[in-house]
Amino acid sequence: MTTVSPSRAPLPRTPDPRIRTAPSATVVHTLDPFRVLRRHLVLIIGTAVAGTVLGVVAFFLLNKFSPLYTAEALFEIRAGLEEGSDTTTRDINDEDTVVRLATTEMYLIVSREVLDDAVKDPSVLETKWFNENFLGEYDEAVDELQEDLRTALIPGSYLFRIKWSARYAADVPIILTAVTNAYINKRSNLDKITFNQSLDVFKSQLTEISRNLDDLGQLIETFIREKSITNIDDPRANQLAITVTELALQIAEDESMYSLLVSSRDQTSAKLEGTIMPTEEDRKLAEFDFAVRAHDQGIIDTKTALRELKEKYRDYDHPMILKAQSSLRALEAEYEAKIKETMTSNLQAELKTYNNQITNLDNMLEQFTEEYKNGEAQLRELAADMSKYRSMEDRRDLLEAQRDAIVQNINQVQMLQLRTDARRVRLALAALEPRERSFPKFELVVPFTAILLLGTVVGLIFLREMTDQRVKSAADIEMVPSAKVLGVIPDLVEDPCKSEEAELVVRRCPNSVLAESFRQASGLIQKGMNRSAHQTLLILGGLPEAGTTSVITNLAATAMASGLKVVVVDANFRRPRLAQAMGVSGDGPGLGDLLIKANTLKDTIINTEYGIDVIPAGTAANRVFERLSNGQVDSILAELRNQYDVIFIDAPPAVVAGDAMVLANKVDAAVLVVRAYREQRGLIARLVHQLNDAQCELLGVVLNRPRGTAGGYFKKNYAVMASYGSGASS
């Protein structure tokens, strides 16, 4: 920390009005899974062992009371015959088609109608499965089959399976065989119904088409005689059709152009009336006007002169600067008026042009429309007869083709109905009695139970971590916007050197991990103080018992050891403790007495054995915290700056007392002390935002008393620090 000579008084820090402090952002908490798992490693290991034991117990219980035997039947999807004359069935080359067909059949095989027929099979009524569970309750048996039957398509094949499990191995193939037979019968009946429905539809269509052909033939003969048609390819019709088409295209183009011009004219008129604002292009066009550019150059010259006056006088209230600013505003107003005048003139000229173009185009449209109507009437009259005749001929050809196709379809359906290889599905492998138990499996039940219990416990651990908003490690502070971690001070119980107390541990136990942690934090704080030549440093916490007193005593001891003249000031009027921590009495006069000028600064300063001067909080009657906001505090700090290199100030917690933020506007810099597992991340974000808005510079945050940090990483570092500090060889 830079030593300031007594003759140089520090200038108060004034925030730059051009810099805006960013609003506090929402703190997003990102979990480190390895940190969380290491912190709960014993619980996780215990859960894994308990899950394994529970899995073994579950296996033996399931094996005794709920064993299951499983079998399956396989079916093959076939494409069938495309025509009744095909010698072999076709291949299905589309995998999606196989999936759709198999899905349809799997839905049918587990339908209630099929399973109802299967349950009523005499062989099913004799099984232990039916007699022990249902005994005549067919609907309940069907419900269970629908729930327990499993269907699946075998990838890369035309096969799909039905699978079922039961407690008795002999019952499984009986049930699956009954379901298979019921399904095959249902599929055969559906195919028969489909064939018969197709034949009925085709025969009805054939009768209707034959009647229509007879009627159409008579109509064509009558039309030829009445119209004297000899040739339906008259070239006059083709030429007239081309002319009419060209006129229609021209009219469409002109109408589109007309709509565009009207829209542009209306927009221009609206701009002149003020109902819509001129566009950026309108303004840019006006800015290129010679008169407007002349005004623009005058504004640039005035701005240049104003900047030179500001650099010259450096007083924004100087008459010359105020006069130049007034001239600039007048020129800018004239510039905007000229812009508006020029845009109005341009828009009026543009509106006149649009009106002329619309009038000319309207006349052309009227002429083209009249020509189009005349040509269209001639074309209709010339082509009407030929079109009607051609339509009747096409209709007759179509009906004849449909009649031939229907006759062919009837023949194909009748042939397909007679061939068994036209069926879509066939049984590929019947169900057999299973010889091995399918459930439970030791290699599945035990790991599953262990993983389920372990996953539940780990999930609860992470749920608790995600909902816990407390600051537990330096990583939590680093996620707070604008928060910089200056140091991490471990708990006394984690110090391998077994320090008895944290206050002045730098002097009393200099080789301890705690002392080294304070020295490391002090190094970063001194660097920040030196960078801006700060002398007064406020140490404050968010909640009570954050540890500001222990932090300030050790920072003061470290600064004193580096050769600086140090004084610590107890500004915590509510619970003063700094004097006691420094080993002196705090009952005498102090800061409170200085604020009312009851004592002089010399009378309140106490010299300690550690070479650090102390200013206690003062006598109880004079510790009035409202006085911290008056100007006497500034005078006291100014006097202390002349006598000391650095002044440490202990403030009350910022959440329970407003004194801390009052003092933050009177000092050079501040350090926020956060107690691990006590303060919420949202609170830290708010305090950091408030300190950034204060007059002082927030150097950063010191995390106090984290425990079990990083799953043991810091503990190993603490042991190495203690061993190295004691001089022991590694």
Secondary structure, DSSP 4 states (H G I P E B T S, - for coil): -----TT-PPPPP---TTPPPPPPPPPPP---HHHHHHHTHHHHHHHHHHHHHHHHHHHHHHHHH--BEEEEEEEEE----SSTT-SSPPP---HHHHHHHHHHHHHHHTSHHHHHHHHTSHHHHTSHHHHHHTSS-HHHHHHHHHHH-EEEE-TTSSEEEEEEEESSTTHHHHHHHHHHHHHHHHHHHHHHHHHHHHHHHHHHHHHHHHHHHHHHHHHHHHHHHHHT---S--HHHHHHHHHHHHHHHHHHHHHHHHHHHHHHHHHHHHHHHTSSPPPHHHHHHHHTSHHHHHHHHHHHHHHHHHHHHHHHH--TT-HHHHHHHHHHHHHHHHHHHHHHHHHHHHHHHHHHHHHHHHHHHHHHHHHHHHHHHHHHHHHHHHHHHHHHHHHHHHHHHHHHHHHHHHHHHHHHHHHHHH-GGG-SEEEEE------S--B--HHHHHHHHHHHHHHHHHHHHHHHHHH--B--SHHHHHTSTT--EEEEE--GGG-TT--S-STTHHHHSTTSHHHHHHHHHHHHHHHHHHHTT--EEEEEESSTTS-HHHHHHHHHHHHHHTT--EEEEE--SSS--HHHHTTS--SS--HHHHHTTSS-HHHH-EE-TTS-EEE----GGG--GGGGGSTHHHHHHHHHHHH-SEEEEE---TTT-THHHHHHTTSSEEEEEEETTTSBHHHHHHHHHHHHHSSSEEEEEEEE---SGGGGHHHHHHHHHHHHHHT---
